[in-house]
Amino acid sequence: MDKQNEELISFVSKRSGVDENQIHYQTSIEDDLGVTGDDAEELVIEFSKIFKVNIDKFSFNKYFYPEPFLFSSTGPKPKSHLW
């Protein structure tokens, strides 16, 4: 694994509280790590600053449930994989 991927996994591990060994290319931020709603938005914003990624056109609602929707069982589940 290259240094940038190691740094990304370390970042996600520290922000989510999930062990680095449980994070891989198909890890879902919401489903596997339990990071959702405002917490997911904060993680992505912090990620963009640290890794210098422009997220101006990133649609959080496309990949994460909004806070009130978390307690609803209706609607399709968005995908939020790391890569």
Protein Blocks (a to p, Z undefined) as FASTA:
>chain_A
ZZklmmmmmmmmmmnopafklgcfklcfklmnopahjllmmmmmmmmmmnopafklpcfk
lmpccfklmmpcgdjdddddfZZ
